[in-house]
Amino acid sequence: MLHCRTAGEIGLDREEIRRHNVGALLRSVHLSGGISRAGLTRELGLNRSTIMALTAELTDAGLVREELPKDSHQQGRPSLMVLPESERIYVLAFDVAVDQLAAARIGLGGVVLERAVAARARAGPDLEYVVNVLARLGRQLHQAAPPTAVCVGVGASYCGMIKPGDGTVRFGPDLGWVDQEFGAELSRKLGLELPVLVGNEAHLGAVAEQQRGAGTGMRNLIYLHGDVGVGGGIIAGGKLLDGDTGYGCEVGHIVVNPMNGRPCGCGSWGCLEAEVGERALLDAAGRPADLFGRDAVRAVAHDAGRGDPAARDALRRIGDWLGVGVANLINLFNPGMVIFGGMLRDIYPGLATYVHTRIAVNVLPVARERVRLEVSALGDDATLIGAGELGFSHLLHDPLVEYQNISKRRSQEQI
């Protein structure tokens, strides 16, 4: 239940309460994709007349609309449905993976309206290339939107450690990014007069899966995202764990094999991502060093399914180390669900037996009795949708003020 505020709360005037409740209502509509007035009354704990007044404000601003339910057979007057204006209100979302750059226009309500992708070569630090490509894709999506549509935010997902607040990539080990001002550069290149909010890909994937995917409604979950390495996002008590300085939950760098471990891009050895990442799998399967990428990973899983001994042994090895990491995480955080995304989603069916075996042996019985292991329901869109949620964050915090400011900027640009 979203927490709404009343006049009895200390230290808040009526205007602050109203603005908070408008945001809570819009957030509820956004996350549900559409909800009845009666449902909003129950969810927000406000009376019907207050819900009607708040909805009217959002309708007048063009953020939501009301309709009769299409399939209502109940007696009496049905409760109106409050729906997000998904085609009119949108954000631009970007995802920077090791081998691919993706952009999307995502409507209010979490609807992916359009997307575009481009390849990314593994060529070392490439900030200028990444920014130029994403800006081009973003401008194309923005220009293709209906004339009445309004872009209310920009979010981006990056496979590295992000400095909170300013979108700087502090450390991206896979391609050598160190202290790259990604958010500021992309905002400048896009030219939309909007800040680009940047988050870690696995953190954003965890948020997306908890709000819209396999973990919908779960208050405690762990999301593991495989690319070249492994990232992690942890939701505890309904909130993302981000650590004291925003660099928390780097689960790919928990050490699982300290004695004979493989070297890791972080400078250590035996890290989880070093033992279960792309290169570890391909090496274990006997694939040549110049073979890499998602198709190569899928080929190992395919060959293992056909009975290839080297591929099957590779999955056993990777699954065992993944199981060690997952067992440690379950003992530490007692999640209700562990979700495998990215590359791990592709190969988890071949690893599941080994992961479950490790959990049975190494996890405390009371911690393992209810935990569920699932693959990402959002697939490769998980991190992109998470970036979209980041883009919507300012609007959902204070909808009427934020929308008014954006509309004012847009009017000035058209003069």
C-alpha positions as CSV (number, residue, x, y, z in Angstrom):
1,M,0.0,0.0,0.0
2,L,1.4,3.4,-1.0
3,H,1.6,5.8,2.0
4,C,-0.6,8.9,1.6
5,R,-0.5,11.8,4.0
6,T,-3.2,13.5,6.0
7,A,-3.6,16.9,7.5
8,G,-2.9,15.4,10.9
9,E,0.7,14.7,10.1
10,I,3.1,16.9,12.0
11,G,5.2,19.5,10.1
12,L,3.3,19.3,6.8
13,D,1.0,22.0,5.5
14,R,-2.0,21.3,3.3
15,E,-0.2,22.1,0.0
16,E,2.7,19.6,0.8
17,I,0.1,16.9,1.7
18,R,-1.8,17.5,-1.6
19,R,1.4,17.4,-3.7
20,H,2.5,14.2,-1.9
21,N,-0.8,12.5,-2.5
22,V,-1.0,13.6,-6.1
23,G,2.4,11.9,-6.6
24,A,1.2,8.7,-4.8
25,L,-1.9,8.5,-6.9
26,L,0.0,8.9,-10.2
27,R,2.6,6.4,-9.1
28,S,-0.2,3.9,-8.4
29,V,-1.7,4.4,-11.8
30,H,1.8,4.2,-13.4
31,L,2.7,0.9,-11.7
32,S,-0.6,-0.7,-12.3
33,G,-1.1,0.5,-15.9
34,G,-4.6,1.4,-14.9
35,I,-6.7,1.1,-11.7
36,S,-10.3,2.0,-10.7
37,R,-11.2,4.8,-8.5
38,A,-12.4,2.2,-6.0
39,G,-9.0,0.5,-6.2
40,L,-7.2,3.8,-5.6
41,T,-9.4,4.4,-2.5
42,R,-8.4,1.1,-1.1
43,E,-4.7,1.3,-2.0
44,L,-4.1,4.9,-0.9
45,G,-6.3,5.0,2.1
46,L,-8.1,8.2,1.0
47,N,-11.8,8.9,0.7
48,R,-13.6,8.9,-2.6
49,S,-14.0,12.7,-2.8
50,T,-10.3,13.2,-2.3
51,I,-9.5,10.5,-5.0
52,M,-11.9,12.3,-7.3
53,A,-10.3,15.7,-6.7
54,L,-6.7,14.4,-7.1
55,T,-7.6,12.5,-10.3
56,A,-9.3,15.6,-11.7
57,E,-6.0,17.6,-11.3
58,L,-4.0,14.9,-13.1
59,T,-6.6,14.7,-15.8
60,D,-6.5,18.5,-16.3
61,A,-2.7,18.2,-16.6
62,G,-3.1,15.6,-19.3
63,L,-1.3,12.9,-17.3
64,V,-4.2,10.5,-16.9
65,R,-7.7,9.9,-18.3
66,E,-10.8,8.2,-17.0
67,E,-12.9,5.6,-18.7
68,L,-15.7,3.2,-18.0
69,P,-14.4,-0.3,-17.6
70,K,-14.7,-2.2,-20.8
71,D,-15.9,-5.5,-19.4
72,S,-17.9,-4.5,-16.3
73,H,-21.0,-6.7,-15.7
74,Q,-21.5,-5.5,-12.1
75,Q,-24.8,-4.1,-11.0
76,G,-25.0,-0.4,-10.2
77,R,-22.7,2.3,-11.4
78,P,-19.2,0.9,-12.1
79,S,-16.1,2.6,-10.7
80,L,-14.3,4.6,-13.4
81,M,-10.9,3.4,-14.5
82,V,-8.0,5.8,-14.1
83,L,-5.5,5.2,-17.0
84,P,-2.0,6.6,-17.7
85,E,-1.7,8.7,-20.8
86,S,1.0,6.4,-22.2
87,E,1.0,7.7,-25.7
88,R,1.3,11.3,-24.6
89,I,3.7,11.2,-21.6
90,Y,6.9,9.3,-22.1
91,V,10.6,9.1,-21.2
92,L,13.6,8.1,-23.2
93,A,15.5,5.1,-21.8
94,F,18.9,3.9,-22.7
95,D,20.8,0.7,-21.9
96,V,24.6,0.3,-22.3
97,A,25.6,-3.3,-22.4
98,V,29.0,-4.7,-23.4
99,D,28.0,-5.6,-26.9
100,Q,24.9,-3.6,-27.5
101,L,23.4,-0.1,-27.1
102,A,19.6,0.2,-26.8
103,A,17.2,3.1,-26.7
104,A,13.5,3.1,-26.1
105,R,10.5,5.5,-25.8
106,I,8.6,4.3,-22.8
107,G,5.2,5.6,-22.0
108,L,3.7,6.4,-18.6
109,G,2.5,3.1,-17.2
110,G,5.7,1.3,-18.3
111,V,4.7,0.6,-21.9
112,V,7.6,0.2,-24.3
113,L,6.3,2.2,-27.3
114,E,9.4,2.1,-29.6
115,R,12.9,0.8,-29.4
116,A,16.1,0.9,-31.3
117,V,19.4,-1.0,-31.0
118,A,23.0,-0.7,-32.3
119,A,26.1,-2.8,-31.9
120,R,28.9,-1.9,-29.6
121,A,32.4,-3.2,-30.3
122,R,34.7,-4.3,-27.5
123,A,37.2,-1.6,-28.2
124,G,38.2,-0.2,-24.8
125,P,37.0,3.2,-23.4
126,D,34.5,4.5,-25.9
127,L,32.5,7.3,-24.2
128,E,32.3,9.4,-27.4
129,Y,31.1,6.6,-29.5
130,V,28.5,5.5,-27.0
131,V,27.2,9.0,-26.4
132,N,27.0,9.8,-30.1
133,V,25.1,6.6,-31.0
134,L,22.7,6.8,-28.1
135,A,22.0,10.5,-28.7
136,R,21.2,9.7,-32.4
137,L,18.9,6.9,-31.4
138,G,17.2,9.0,-28.8
139,R,16.6,12.0,-31.1
140,Q,15.1,9.6,-33.7
141,L,12.7,8.2,-31.1
142,H,11.9,11.7,-29.8
143,Q,11.2,13.1,-33.3
144,A,9.0,10.1,-34.2
145,A,6.7,10.7,-31.2
146,P,3.3,12.3,-31.8
147,P,3.3,16.2,-31.9
148,T,1.3,16.4,-28.7
149,A,3.6,13.9,-26.8
150,V,5.9,15.2,-24.1
151,C,9.2,13.8,-23.0
152,V,9.3,14.1,-19.2
153,G,12.6,12.5,-18.3
154,V,15.6,10.5,-19.5
155,G,17.1,7.4,-17.7
156,A,20.1,5.3,-18.6
157,S,21.4,1.9,-17.5
158,Y,25.2,1.2,-17.5
159,C,27.1,-1.9,-16.8
160,G,29.4,-0.4,-14.1
161,M,29.6,1.5,-10.9
162,I,27.7,4.8,-11.1
163,K,28.3,7.8,-8.9
164,P,25.0,8.8,-7.3
165,G,23.5,12.1,-8.5
166,D,25.6,13.1,-11.5
167,G,25.7,10.0,-13.8
168,T,29.5,9.6,-13.7
169,V,30.7,6.0,-14.4
170,R,33.3,5.6,-11.7
171,F,34.4,2.1,-12.8
172,G,33.3,0.0,-15.8
173,P,35.8,-2.9,-15.7
174,D,34.7,-4.7,-18.9
175,L,35.8,-1.9,-21.2
176,G,37.9,0.2,-19.0
177,W,35.7,3.2,-18.2
178,V,37.0,5.1,-15.2
179,D,35.4,8.4,-14.1
180,Q,33.6,9.0,-17.4
181,E,31.0,11.8,-17.2
182,F,28.4,9.7,-19.1
183,G,25.2,11.3,-17.9
184,A,26.3,14.9,-18.5
185,E,27.7,14.1,-21.9
186,L,24.6,12.3,-23.1
187,S,22.4,15.1,-21.8
188,R,24.4,17.6,-23.7
189,K,24.4,15.6,-26.9
190,L,20.7,14.9,-26.7
191,G,19.9,18.6,-26.4
192,L,16.5,18.1,-24.7
193,E,17.3,20.3,-21.7
194,L,16.7,17.3,-19.5
195,P,19.2,15.6,-17.1
196,V,20.1,12.0,-17.8
197,L,19.7,10.0,-14.7
198,V,22.1,7.0,-14.7
199,G,21.9,3.8,-12.7
200,N,23.7,0.4,-12.5
201,E,22.2,-2.1,-14.8
202,A,21.6,-4.8,-12.2
203,H,20.2,-2.4,-9.7
204,L,17.7,-1.1,-12.3
205,G,17.0,-4.7,-13.5
206,A,16.1,-5.6,-9.9
207,V,13.7,-2.6,-9.6
208,A,12.0,-3.5,-12.9
209,E,11.6,-7.1,-12.0
210,Q,10.2,-6.2,-8.6
211,Q,7.7,-3.7,-10.1
212,R,6.7,-5.3,-13.4
213,G,8.4,-8.7,-13.8
214,A,8.9,-12.1,-12.1
215,G,9.2,-10.5,-8.7
216,T,6.1,-8.3,-8.8
217,G,5.0,-7.6,-5.3
218,M,8.0,-9.3,-3.6
219,R,9.5,-7.3,-0.8
220,N,12.8,-9.3,-0.7
221,L,14.5,-10.5,-3.9
222,I,17.9,-10.8,-5.6
223,Y,18.4,-10.1,-9.3
224,L,21.5,-11.5,-10.9
225,H,22.3,-10.0,-14.3
226,G,24.8,-11.8,-16.6
227,D,26.6,-9.9,-19.4
228,V,30.3,-10.5,-19.8
229,G,30.4,-10.4,-16.0
230,V,27.7,-10.7,-13.3
231,G,26.0,-7.8,-11.6
232,G,23.5,-7.9,-8.8
233,G,20.6,-5.9,-7.4
234,I,19.0,-6.6,-4.0
235,I,15.6,-5.5,-2.9
236,A,15.2,-5.7,0.9
237,G,12.0,-4.7,2.6
238,G,10.7,-3.3,-0.6
239,K,13.7,-1.0,-1.2
240,L,16.9,-1.2,-3.3
241,L,20.0,-1.7,-1.3
242,D,22.6,0.7,-2.6
243,G,25.2,1.1,0.1
244,D,26.7,4.1,1.9
245,T,28.0,5.7,-1.3
246,G,25.8,4.1,-3.9
247,Y,28.2,1.3,-4.9
248,G,26.5,-1.6,-2.9
249,C,25.5,-5.0,-4.1
250,E,28.5,-5.7,-6.3
251,V,27.7,-9.4,-6.0
252,G,29.8,-10.2,-9.0
253,H,32.8,-9.5,-6.9
254,I,32.1,-11.7,-3.9
255,V,35.0,-14.1,-3.8
256,V,33.9,-17.7,-4.2
257,N,37.2,-19.4,-5.2
258,P,40.0,-17.6,-3.4
259,M,42.6,-20.4,-3.7
260,N,42.6,-21.4,-7.4
261,G,40.3,-18.7,-8.8
262,R,40.4,-17.1,-12.3
263,P,41.7,-13.5,-12.5
264,C,38.9,-10.9,-12.5
265,G,38.7,-7.6,-14.3
266,C,38.5,-5.8,-10.9
267,G,42.1,-6.9,-10.1
268,S,41.1,-9.7,-7.7
269,W,40.7,-13.4,-8.5
270,G,38.1,-16.0,-7.8
271,C,35.2,-13.5,-7.9
272,L,31.8,-14.8,-8.8
273,E,31.8,-13.2,-12.2
274,A,35.2,-14.5,-13.0
275,E,34.0,-18.1,-12.3
276,V,30.6,-17.9,-14.0
277,G,30.9,-15.1,-16.6
278,E,31.0,-15.4,-20.3
279,R,34.8,-16.2,-20.6
280,A,34.7,-18.8,-17.9
281,L,31.9,-20.6,-19.6
282,L,33.5,-20.5,-23.1
283,D,36.9,-21.5,-21.8
284,A,35.4,-24.5,-19.9
285,A,33.6,-25.6,-23.0
286,G,36.9,-25.4,-25.0
287,R,35.8,-22.6,-27.3
288,P,38.6,-20.5,-28.9
289,A,39.6,-17.2,-27.3
290,D,38.4,-15.1,-30.3
291,L,34.8,-16.5,-29.9
292,F,32.7,-14.4,-27.6
293,G,29.2,-12.8,-27.2
294,R,25.7,-13.9,-26.5
295,D,25.4,-16.2,-29.5
296,A,28.5,-18.1,-28.4
297,V,27.1,-18.5,-24.9
298,R,23.8,-19.7,-26.3
299,A,25.6,-22.2,-28.5
300,V,27.2,-23.8,-25.5
301,A,23.8,-24.2,-23.9
302,H,22.4,-25.7,-27.1
303,D,25.3,-28.1,-27.5
304,A,24.9,-29.2,-23.9
305,G,21.3,-30.0,-24.6
306,R,22.4,-32.2,-27.6
307,G,24.7,-34.1,-25.3
308,D,28.1,-32.6,-26.1
309,P,30.4,-33.7,-23.2
310,A,32.5,-30.5,-23.1
311,A,29.5,-28.2,-23.1
312,R,27.8,-30.3,-20.5
313,D,30.8,-30.3,-18.3
314,A,31.1,-26.5,-18.7
315,L,27.6,-26.0,-17.5
316,R,28.2,-28.3,-14.5
317,R,31.3,-26.2,-13.6
318,I,29.6,-22.9,-14.0
319,G,26.4,-24.0,-12.3
320,D,28.4,-25.2,-9.3
321,W,30.2,-21.9,-8.8
322,L,26.9,-20.0,-9.4
323,G,25.3,-22.2,-6.8
324,V,28.0,-21.3,-4.3
325,G,27.4,-17.6,-4.9
326,V,23.6,-17.9,-4.7
327,A,23.8,-20.0,-1.5
328,N,25.9,-17.3,0.2
329,L,23.4,-14.6,-0.9
330,I,20.4,-16.6,0.4
331,N,22.1,-17.1,3.7
332,L,22.9,-13.4,4.0
333,F,19.6,-11.9,2.8
334,N,16.9,-14.5,3.1
335,P,15.2,-13.4,-0.2
336,G,11.8,-14.8,-1.3
337,M,13.1,-15.0,-4.9
338,V,16.3,-15.1,-6.9
339,I,15.9,-14.0,-10.5
340,F,18.4,-14.7,-13.3
341,G,18.6,-12.2,-16.1
342,G,20.8,-11.2,-19.1
343,M,23.1,-14.0,-20.2
344,L,22.2,-16.1,-17.1
345,R,18.6,-16.2,-18.3
346,D,19.8,-18.0,-21.4
347,I,21.8,-20.7,-19.6
348,Y,20.0,-21.1,-16.3
349,P,17.9,-24.1,-17.5
350,G,21.1,-26.0,-18.0
351,L,22.5,-24.8,-14.6
352,A,19.4,-25.2,-12.4
353,T,20.2,-28.7,-11.1
354,Y,23.7,-27.7,-9.9
355,V,22.4,-24.5,-8.3
356,H,19.7,-26.3,-6.5
357,T,22.2,-28.9,-5.3
358,R,24.4,-26.2,-3.8
359,I,21.4,-24.6,-2.1
360,A,20.4,-27.9,-0.6
361,V,23.9,-28.5,0.8
362,N,25.0,-25.0,1.7
363,V,21.9,-23.0,2.7
364,L,20.3,-23.0,6.1
365,P,17.1,-25.1,6.0
366,V,14.9,-22.3,7.3
367,A,16.3,-19.9,4.7
368,R,15.8,-22.2,1.7
369,E,12.4,-23.6,2.5
370,R,10.5,-20.8,0.7
371,V,13.0,-19.2,-1.7
372,R,12.0,-19.5,-5.4
373,L,14.5,-19.4,-8.3
374,E,13.1,-17.8,-11.5
375,V,14.4,-16.4,-14.8
376,S,13.7,-12.8,-15.7
377,A,10.1,-12.3,-17.0
378,L,11.2,-9.0,-18.7
379,G,14.1,-10.6,-20.6
380,D,16.5,-8.3,-22.2
381,D,14.1,-5.4,-21.6
382,A,14.6,-5.6,-17.8
383,T,17.5,-3.0,-17.6
384,L,15.9,-0.8,-20.2
385,I,12.6,-0.7,-18.3
386,G,14.5,0.0,-15.1
387,A,16.1,2.9,-16.8
388,G,12.7,4.1,-17.8
389,E,11.6,4.0,-14.1
390,L,14.6,6.2,-13.3
391,G,13.5,8.6,-16.0
392,F,10.0,8.9,-14.5
393,S,11.2,9.4,-11.0
394,H,11.1,13.2,-11.0
395,L,7.6,13.3,-12.5
396,L,6.3,10.8,-10.0
397,H,7.8,12.7,-7.1
398,D,6.0,16.0,-7.8
399,P,3.8,15.5,-10.9
400,L,2.1,18.8,-11.3
401,V,5.1,21.0,-10.7
402,E,7.5,18.9,-12.8
403,Y,5.1,18.6,-15.7
404,Q,4.4,22.4,-15.6
405,N,8.2,23.1,-15.7
406,I,8.7,20.7,-18.6
407,S,5.7,22.1,-20.6
408,K,7.1,25.6,-20.1
409,R,10.5,24.6,-21.4
410,R,8.8,22.9,-24.4
411,S,6.8,26.0,-25.2
412,Q,9.9,28.2,-25.1
413,E,11.7,25.8,-27.5
414,Q,8.8,26.1,-30.0
415,I,8.8,29.9,-30.1
